[in-house]
Amino acid sequence: MTAVPHHIGPAASAPAAAPRRRRWHRLAIPLGLAGLLITITVVTHAVDQPDPTEPGFLSPVATDADGGSRLADALRDRGVVVQRETDPLLAVLATAGRATLFVPAPGLLHPDTLGALRDLPGRTRLVLVDPPRQVLEAAGVPLVPAGRRWATRAVGPDAGGRPCTLPEAARAGVAAAERQRYAVPPGRSGAAVDRCYAGGLARVPSSVETVVIGASDPFRNDRIDERGNRELATGLLGTTGRVVWLDLDGPAPPPPGPGGTGGPSWPADREGSGRGTGTDGPPGGGDGGPGTSGGNRGDEGSAADGQPPPSPLWAAFPAWFWALLTQLALAALLLVLWRARRLGPPVAEPLPVAVRSAETVLGRARLYQRARARGPAADTLRSAALARLLPRLNLPADPPPDAVAAAVAARAGGTAAQAHDLLYGAEPTTDRELLDLARSLDLLSRTVVAGTPGAARADAGPRPPAPTRFDPPAAADPPADPPGPDRPAAVPRPRSAPPKEDPR
């Protein structure tokens, strides 16, 4: 039997705030899992990607996954001379004659050294791997970064809808060269630039030919044998027959100058030692000299004077990744909102333990009050009243409303319209109207039950007179608490009969 809430008032809303504070985990747990998944993905990707600032990155003598020893061996097999240098100025001086200057980590060059890239001798090819904007501007290269991918993609040379005129790229075919894309800035749209691999590879023809590639994959030991990476890397570096390989173990120190400032200087002793380094061996400065990699590591503190290129997190991912992440966040938010609050009518479930009827009535009344569900509460009250009235009126289980109203009016008094409005009327709009409806239905049920012939009575008091209308009791003397399952109706005590007179 459906319990009928007998009191819905402001006092029932006080304890309802406690469960609401315990629902924070419904929002925190899904968002925490989503944040953990994103964090793991970002950290895993960051660890998997090579770091140009680490020692041995694309070094011709490093044999690990991020090294370049396999590329150096492939160049030697083709008859190309590989000359390793660890000092930027010595590497620039070593390009005298026809040579290729290979800079695997341009971001490690000091800003005062970048101007020397403009003064390279003619017939020199400069190959830069993933150079930032500052390096391109300082070297006078008419290119700017134009978008970065989450990971390197292997594409053909003519990808992007533009034909590739670089012979080395045409021979290599599909290669992993598209990660950082490059484009001509708007102010220099007339510059002659050959772009391949959807902008991942660009060549600026001039007296000093500059080749910019936005991915290090074709040069690394772990990726050189994939697709056309080997052919592309050896073709870019082996054109001139000699490669000056600038191998930096960390940020390069500032070049020496008058008073320690100003542009780079070209001492006479450095010029001689720069050409005497030899091939396939250590630099001419020796292990302890200023031109060795050890000197670079010792002067890492002076590299702080330069301003490294900014690399914000949003620039490390393509635009489609952020759009996808936003859509996933919105979908997760909708899922959380859907699961956090139940939509639709309450579902009847069997209780695992026995609960007192008073507690059930009070709990459901609080739920109705918090949801402002006066309509469902009124429907519950009317359904319970009809369940008690129909057997007393000898009506079927689902009679028409007009028949019920007529039978109730004939038994309890009043008009059929009043009975119909009480049992099938509109929803109450205030708590006071809902309380009046409950009292009227309770009074009507007691009146019909009391007027049923042969009905069992729970009290020994006199039968109350049948009401002539279906209004609630007068407000002048309201009951302290409406009767319900746990509070039976007050039974008036019968008056004692007057003593009978003696017939004698």
C-alpha positions as CSV (number, residue, x, y, z in Angstrom):
1,M,0.0,0.0,0.0
2,T,1.4,3.4,-0.9
3,A,2.2,5.5,2.1
4,V,0.6,8.9,2.2
5,P,2.7,11.8,3.4
6,H,0.8,13.6,6.1
7,H,3.0,16.6,6.6
8,I,5.1,18.5,4.1
9,G,6.4,21.7,5.7
10,P,9.5,23.8,6.0
11,A,10.8,21.7,8.9
12,A,11.4,18.8,6.6
13,S,14.1,20.6,4.5
14,A,16.7,21.0,7.3
15,P,18.2,17.5,7.3
16,A,18.2,17.3,3.4
17,A,21.5,19.3,3.1
18,A,23.6,16.5,4.6
19,P,23.2,14.1,1.6
20,R,23.8,16.9,-0.8
21,R,27.3,17.5,0.6
22,R,28.2,13.9,0.1
23,R,27.6,14.0,-3.6
24,W,30.9,15.7,-4.5
25,H,32.5,12.4,-5.5
26,R,30.0,11.9,-8.3
27,L,31.6,14.9,-10.0
28,A,35.1,14.6,-8.7
29,I,35.7,10.9,-9.6
30,P,34.9,11.1,-13.4
31,L,36.8,14.4,-13.8
32,G,39.7,13.0,-11.8
33,L,39.9,9.9,-14.0
34,A,39.7,12.1,-17.2
35,G,42.5,14.3,-15.8
36,L,44.6,11.3,-14.9
37,L,44.2,9.9,-18.4
38,I,45.2,13.1,-20.0
39,T,48.2,13.5,-17.7
40,I,49.4,10.0,-18.4
41,T,49.0,10.6,-22.2
42,V,50.9,13.9,-22.1
43,V,53.7,12.5,-19.9
44,T,54.1,9.4,-21.9
45,H,54.3,11.4,-25.1
46,A,56.8,13.8,-23.6
47,V,59.0,10.9,-22.4
48,D,58.8,9.2,-25.8
49,Q,59.8,12.3,-27.8
50,P,63.6,13.0,-28.1
51,D,65.0,16.0,-26.3
52,P,67.4,18.1,-28.3
53,T,69.0,19.4,-25.1
54,E,70.2,15.9,-24.0
55,P,73.8,14.9,-24.7
56,G,74.0,12.6,-27.7
57,F,71.0,13.9,-29.5
58,L,71.7,13.2,-33.3
59,S,75.4,12.9,-32.5
60,P,77.5,11.1,-35.1
61,V,79.2,9.1,-32.3
62,A,76.0,8.2,-30.3
63,T,74.6,4.7,-30.8
64,D,71.4,5.1,-28.8
65,A,67.9,5.5,-30.2
66,D,68.2,9.3,-30.5
67,G,71.8,9.3,-31.9
68,G,73.0,9.7,-35.4
69,S,75.7,7.1,-35.7
70,R,73.8,5.0,-38.3
71,L,73.4,8.1,-40.5
72,A,77.1,8.9,-40.2
73,D,78.0,5.4,-41.3
74,A,75.5,5.6,-44.2
75,L,77.2,8.8,-45.4
76,R,80.7,7.3,-45.2
77,D,79.5,4.3,-47.2
78,R,78.5,6.8,-49.9
79,G,82.0,8.4,-49.8
80,V,80.9,11.5,-47.9
81,V,83.4,13.0,-45.4
82,V,81.9,13.5,-42.0
83,Q,83.7,16.2,-39.8
84,R,82.4,16.5,-36.2
85,E,82.6,19.8,-34.5
86,T,81.4,20.8,-31.0
87,D,82.0,24.6,-31.2
88,P,79.7,26.7,-33.3
89,L,82.4,29.1,-34.5
90,L,84.8,26.3,-35.4
91,A,82.0,24.6,-37.3
92,V,81.3,27.8,-39.3
93,L,85.0,28.2,-40.1
94,A,85.2,24.5,-41.2
95,T,82.7,25.2,-44.0
96,A,85.3,26.9,-46.1
97,G,85.1,25.4,-49.6
98,R,82.1,23.3,-50.7
99,A,80.5,21.7,-47.6
100,T,77.2,21.1,-45.8
101,L,76.7,22.5,-42.3
102,F,74.4,20.2,-40.4
103,V,72.8,21.7,-37.2
104,P,70.7,19.0,-35.5
105,A,69.7,21.3,-32.6
106,P,69.5,24.9,-33.7
107,G,67.7,25.9,-30.5
108,L,70.9,25.3,-28.5
109,L,72.9,28.0,-30.4
110,H,73.6,31.3,-28.5
111,P,71.8,34.3,-29.9
112,D,75.1,36.1,-30.5
113,T,76.3,33.1,-32.6
114,L,73.3,33.0,-34.9
115,G,74.5,36.0,-36.9
116,A,77.4,34.0,-38.1
117,L,75.0,31.8,-40.1
118,R,74.5,34.8,-42.4
119,D,78.3,34.9,-43.2
120,L,78.7,31.3,-44.4
121,P,80.8,31.0,-47.5
122,G,79.2,30.5,-50.9
123,R,78.3,27.1,-52.2
124,T,77.5,26.0,-48.7
125,R,74.3,24.1,-47.8
126,L,72.9,24.8,-44.3
127,V,70.6,22.0,-43.0
128,L,68.6,23.0,-39.9
129,V,66.4,20.4,-38.0
130,D,63.3,21.9,-36.4
131,P,64.6,25.4,-36.0
132,P,62.5,27.9,-33.9
133,R,61.4,31.3,-35.1
134,Q,64.4,33.1,-33.5
135,V,66.9,31.0,-35.3
136,L,65.2,31.6,-38.7
137,E,65.0,35.3,-38.2
138,A,68.6,35.6,-37.0
139,A,69.9,33.5,-40.0
140,G,67.8,35.6,-42.5
141,V,65.7,32.6,-43.6
142,P,62.4,33.8,-45.0
143,L,60.4,31.1,-43.2
144,V,58.2,31.0,-40.0
145,P,56.7,28.0,-38.2
146,A,53.2,27.4,-39.4
147,G,51.7,24.7,-37.2
148,R,52.9,21.7,-35.3
149,R,51.5,18.2,-35.2
150,W,51.2,15.9,-32.1
151,A,53.5,13.3,-33.7
152,T,55.5,13.0,-36.9
153,R,53.6,11.8,-40.0
154,A,55.0,9.9,-42.9
155,V,53.8,11.5,-46.2
156,G,54.8,11.8,-49.8
157,P,56.9,14.8,-51.1
158,D,53.9,16.2,-53.0
159,A,51.6,16.1,-50.0
160,G,49.7,19.3,-49.4
161,G,48.7,19.8,-53.1
162,R,52.0,21.4,-54.1
163,P,54.6,19.6,-56.3
164,C,58.1,19.1,-54.8
165,T,61.1,20.2,-56.9
166,L,63.8,19.0,-54.5
167,P,65.5,16.0,-56.1
168,E,66.5,14.5,-52.8
169,A,62.9,14.4,-51.7
170,A,61.7,13.0,-55.0
171,R,64.2,10.1,-54.8
172,A,63.3,9.4,-51.1
173,G,59.5,9.2,-51.7
174,V,57.4,8.8,-48.5
175,A,59.3,9.8,-45.4
176,A,58.6,10.9,-41.8
177,A,59.2,14.6,-42.4
178,E,55.9,16.3,-41.4
179,R,55.7,17.5,-37.8
180,Q,56.6,21.1,-37.7
181,R,55.4,22.9,-40.8
182,Y,57.0,26.0,-42.3
183,A,55.6,28.7,-44.5
184,V,56.7,32.0,-46.0
185,P,55.7,35.0,-43.9
186,P,53.2,37.4,-45.4
187,G,55.7,40.2,-45.7
188,R,58.0,38.1,-47.9
189,S,55.5,36.4,-50.1
190,G,57.8,36.9,-53.2
191,A,60.6,34.8,-51.7
192,A,61.6,31.7,-53.8
193,V,61.0,28.8,-51.5
194,D,60.6,25.1,-52.4
195,R,58.3,23.3,-50.0
196,C,57.8,19.5,-49.7
197,Y,56.1,17.0,-47.4
198,A,53.1,19.4,-46.8
199,G,55.5,22.2,-45.5
200,G,57.6,19.9,-43.3
201,L,60.6,20.4,-45.6
202,A,61.5,23.7,-47.2
203,R,64.5,24.9,-49.3
204,V,65.6,28.5,-49.8
205,P,67.9,28.6,-52.8
206,S,70.6,31.3,-52.6
207,S,74.4,31.5,-52.5
208,V,74.0,29.7,-49.2
209,E,71.4,27.1,-49.8
210,T,69.3,26.6,-46.6
211,V,67.2,23.5,-46.0
212,V,64.8,23.4,-43.1
213,I,63.1,20.2,-42.0
214,G,60.6,20.1,-39.2
215,A,61.2,16.5,-37.9
216,S,64.3,14.7,-36.6
217,D,62.9,11.2,-37.4
218,P,64.8,10.7,-40.7
219,F,68.1,11.2,-38.9
220,R,67.6,9.2,-35.8
221,N,69.0,5.6,-35.3
222,D,65.6,4.2,-34.4
223,R,63.7,5.7,-37.4
224,I,66.2,5.9,-40.2
225,D,65.3,2.5,-41.7
226,E,61.6,3.4,-42.0
227,R,60.2,4.1,-45.4
228,G,62.4,6.6,-47.2
229,N,64.0,8.2,-44.2
230,R,67.5,6.9,-45.0
231,E,67.4,8.1,-48.6
232,L,66.1,11.5,-47.5
233,A,68.7,12.1,-44.8
234,T,71.7,11.0,-46.8
235,G,70.4,13.0,-49.8
236,L,70.1,16.2,-47.8
237,L,73.6,15.8,-46.2
238,G,75.6,14.1,-48.9
239,T,75.1,16.5,-51.8
240,T,78.3,18.5,-51.4
241,G,80.5,15.5,-50.5
242,R,81.6,16.8,-47.1
243,V,79.5,17.3,-43.9
244,V,80.4,19.5,-41.0
245,W,78.3,18.0,-38.2
246,L,77.8,20.4,-35.3
247,D,77.4,18.2,-32.2
248,L,76.3,20.2,-29.1
249,D,75.8,18.5,-25.8
250,G,73.9,21.5,-24.3
251,P,73.3,25.2,-24.8
252,A,76.3,26.8,-26.5
253,P,78.2,29.5,-24.6
254,P,78.3,33.1,-25.9
255,P,81.1,33.7,-28.3
256,P,84.2,35.7,-27.2
257,G,84.2,39.4,-28.1
258,P,85.6,42.7,-27.0
259,G,84.8,43.0,-23.3
260,G,82.8,39.8,-23.4
261,T,80.0,41.5,-25.4
262,G,79.1,42.3,-29.0
263,G,79.1,40.1,-32.0
264,P,81.3,37.0,-32.6
265,S,85.0,37.5,-33.2
266,W,87.3,35.4,-35.3
267,P,90.7,34.9,-33.6
268,A,93.7,33.8,-35.7
269,D,94.5,30.9,-33.5
270,R,90.9,29.6,-33.8
271,E,91.1,29.9,-37.6
272,G,94.1,27.6,-37.8
273,S,92.7,25.1,-35.3
274,G,89.4,25.1,-37.0
275,R,90.8,23.7,-40.2
276,G,93.0,21.2,-38.5
277,T,90.4,19.2,-36.7
278,G,90.5,16.4,-39.1
279,T,87.7,14.1,-40.2
280,D,85.7,11.5,-38.3
281,G,87.5,12.4,-35.0
282,P,87.3,14.7,-32.1
283,P,87.4,18.5,-32.5
284,G,90.7,20.4,-32.8
285,G,90.2,22.0,-29.5
286,G,90.8,18.7,-27.6
287,D,88.8,17.3,-24.7
288,G,89.8,20.1,-22.3
289,G,89.8,23.1,-24.7
290,P,87.1,25.6,-25.1
291,G,86.0,24.1,-28.3
292,T,85.1,20.7,-26.9
293,S,81.8,19.4,-25.7
294,G,83.2,19.3,-22.1
295,G,83.7,23.1,-22.3
296,N,80.1,23.4,-23.3
297,R,78.9,21.5,-20.3
298,G,81.1,23.6,-18.1
299,D,79.7,26.9,-19.4
300,E,76.0,25.9,-19.2
301,G,75.5,28.7,-16.7
302,S,76.5,31.4,-19.2
303,A,73.9,30.1,-21.6
304,A,71.2,31.4,-19.3
305,D,72.0,34.9,-20.7
306,G,70.2,33.9,-23.8
307,Q,66.5,33.7,-24.1
308,P,65.4,30.1,-25.1
309,P,62.5,29.9,-27.5
310,P,59.2,29.7,-25.6
311,S,57.4,26.4,-25.9
312,P,54.0,26.7,-24.3
313,L,51.9,23.6,-24.0
314,W,49.2,24.7,-26.4
315,A,51.8,25.1,-29.2
316,A,53.0,21.5,-28.7
317,F,49.6,20.1,-30.0
318,P,47.8,20.7,-33.2
319,A,44.5,22.5,-33.3
320,W,42.4,19.4,-33.9
321,F,43.7,17.8,-30.7
322,W,42.4,20.7,-28.6
323,A,39.1,20.6,-30.5
324,L,38.8,16.8,-29.8
325,L,39.8,17.4,-26.2
326,T,37.1,20.0,-25.8
327,Q,34.4,17.7,-27.2
328,L,35.5,14.8,-24.9
329,A,35.3,17.2,-21.9
330,L,31.8,18.3,-22.9
331,A,30.7,14.7,-23.4
332,A,32.2,13.7,-20.0
333,L,30.4,16.7,-18.3
334,L,27.1,15.6,-19.8
335,L,27.7,12.1,-18.7
336,V,28.4,13.3,-15.2
337,L,25.3,15.5,-15.1
338,W,23.2,12.6,-16.4
339,R,24.5,10.1,-13.8
340,A,24.6,12.6,-10.9
341,R,20.8,13.2,-10.8
342,R,18.1,10.7,-11.5
343,L,15.7,11.9,-14.2
344,G,12.1,10.7,-14.4
345,P,9.7,9.3,-11.8
346,P,10.9,7.4,-8.7
347,V,11.4,3.6,-9.2
348,A,9.8,1.3,-6.8
349,E,12.4,-1.0,-5.2
350,P,12.0,-3.6,-2.5
351,L,13.5,-2.5,0.8
352,P,16.2,-4.8,2.2
353,V,15.0,-4.2,5.7
354,A,11.8,-3.4,7.4
355,V,11.2,0.3,7.9
356,R,8.6,1.9,10.1
357,S,5.7,3.4,8.2
358,A,6.2,6.7,9.9
359,E,9.8,6.9,8.7
360,T,8.8,6.0,5.1
361,V,6.0,8.6,5.1
362,L,8.3,11.3,6.4
363,G,11.2,10.5,4.1
364,R,8.9,10.5,1.0
365,A,7.3,13.7,2.1
366,R,10.7,15.4,2.4
367,L,11.6,14.2,-1.1
368,Y,8.3,15.6,-2.5
369,Q,8.9,18.9,-0.7
370,R,12.5,19.3,-1.9
371,A,11.4,18.6,-5.4
372,R,8.4,20.8,-5.1
373,A,6.4,17.9,-6.4
374,R,3.0,18.9,-5.2
375,G,1.3,17.3,-8.2
376,P,2.7,13.8,-7.6
377,A,2.0,14.1,-3.9
378,A,-1.6,15.0,-4.6
379,D,-1.9,12.1,-7.1
380,T,-0.6,9.8,-4.4
381,L,-3.2,11.1,-1.9
382,R,-6.1,10.8,-4.3
383,S,-5.0,7.3,-5.4
384,A,-4.9,6.1,-1.8
385,A,-8.3,7.7,-1.1
386,L,-9.9,6.0,-4.2
387,A,-8.4,2.6,-3.1
388,R,-10.3,3.0,0.2
389,L,-13.5,4.3,-1.3
390,L,-14.1,2.1,-4.3
391,P,-14.7,-1.2,-2.3
392,R,-17.1,0.7,0.1
393,L,-19.1,2.1,-2.9
394,N,-19.3,-1.3,-4.6
395,L,-17.5,0.1,-7.7
396,P,-15.1,-1.8,-10.1
397,A,-11.4,-1.2,-9.9
398,D,-11.3,1.3,-12.8
399,P,-14.7,3.1,-12.9
400,P,-15.2,6.3,-14.8
401,P,-14.7,9.5,-12.8
402,D,-18.3,10.7,-13.2
403,A,-19.6,7.5,-11.7
404,V,-17.3,7.7,-8.7
405,A,-18.2,11.4,-8.1
406,A,-21.9,10.6,-8.2
407,A,-21.6,7.6,-5.9
408,V,-19.5,9.6,-3.4
409,A,-22.0,12.5,-3.4
410,A,-24.9,10.1,-2.9
411,R,-23.1,8.5,0.1
412,A,-21.3,11.5,1.8
413,G,-23.5,14.4,0.7
414,G,-22.7,17.4,-1.4
415,T,-22.7,17.7,-5.2
416,A,-21.1,15.5,-7.8
417,A,-19.1,18.4,-9.0
418,Q,-17.5,18.9,-5.6
419,A,-16.7,15.2,-5.3
420,H,-15.2,15.2,-8.8
421,D,-13.1,18.3,-8.0
422,L,-11.8,16.7,-4.8
423,L,-10.9,13.4,-6.3
424,Y,-9.9,14.4,-9.9
425,G,-9.3,18.1,-9.6
426,A,-6.3,20.3,-10.5
427,E,-2.9,20.1,-8.7
428,P,-2.4,22.2,-5.6
429,T,-0.1,25.2,-6.1
430,T,1.0,25.8,-2.5
431,D,1.8,23.6,0.5
432,R,-1.3,25.0,2.2
433,E,-3.6,23.8,-0.6
434,L,-1.9,20.4,-0.5
435,L,-2.5,20.1,3.3
436,D,-6.1,21.1,2.9
437,L,-6.5,18.5,0.2
438,A,-5.1,15.8,2.4
439,R,-7.5,16.7,5.3
440,S,-10.5,16.8,3.0
441,L,-9.7,13.4,1.5
442,D,-9.2,11.9,5.0
443,L,-12.5,13.4,6.1
444,L,-14.3,12.0,3.0
445,S,-12.8,8.5,3.5
446,R,-13.9,8.4,7.1
447,T,-17.4,9.6,6.2
448,V,-17.9,7.0,3.5
449,V,-16.5,4.2,5.6
450,A,-18.7,5.3,8.5
451,G,-21.8,5.3,6.3
452,T,-21.2,1.9,4.8
453,P,-23.7,-0.7,6.1
454,G,-22.0,-3.4,8.1
455,A,-18.6,-1.7,8.1
456,A,-16.3,-2.6,10.9
457,R,-15.6,0.4,13.2
458,A,-12.5,0.8,15.1
459,D,-14.1,3.0,17.7
460,A,-17.2,2.8,19.9
461,G,-18.1,6.4,19.5
462,P,-21.2,7.8,17.8
463,R,-21.2,8.0,14.0
464,P,-20.3,11.5,12.8
465,P,-22.9,13.2,10.7
466,A,-22.4,13.1,6.9
467,P,-20.8,16.4,5.7
468,T,-22.7,18.4,3.2
469,R,-19.5,19.8,1.5
470,F,-16.0,18.6,0.9
471,D,-14.1,21.5,2.5
472,P,-11.4,20.8,5.1
473,P,-12.2,21.4,8.8
474,A,-12.5,25.0,10.0
475,A,-9.1,26.7,10.6
476,A,-10.3,27.9,14.0
477,D,-9.7,24.4,15.5
478,P,-7.2,22.6,13.3
479,P,-5.9,19.2,14.4
480,A,-2.4,19.1,15.9
481,D,-1.3,16.6,13.3
482,P,-3.4,14.9,10.6
483,P,-4.2,11.3,11.3
484,G,-2.1,8.7,9.5
485,P,-0.8,5.2,9.6
486,D,1.3,5.9,12.7
487,R,-1.2,8.3,14.4
488,P,-4.8,7.0,14.6
489,A,-7.6,9.5,14.7
490,A,-8.7,10.8,18.0
491,V,-11.7,9.0,19.3
492,P,-14.1,11.1,21.2
493,R,-15.1,9.6,24.6
494,P,-18.9,8.9,24.7
495,R,-20.8,10.9,27.2
496,S,-22.3,9.0,30.1
497,A,-26.0,8.4,29.8
498,P,-28.2,10.1,32.3
499,P,-29.5,7.8,35.1
500,K,-32.8,6.3,34.4
501,E,-35.7,7.2,36.7
502,D,-37.2,4.5,38.9
503,P,-40.6,3.6,37.4
504,R,-41.9,3.1,40.8
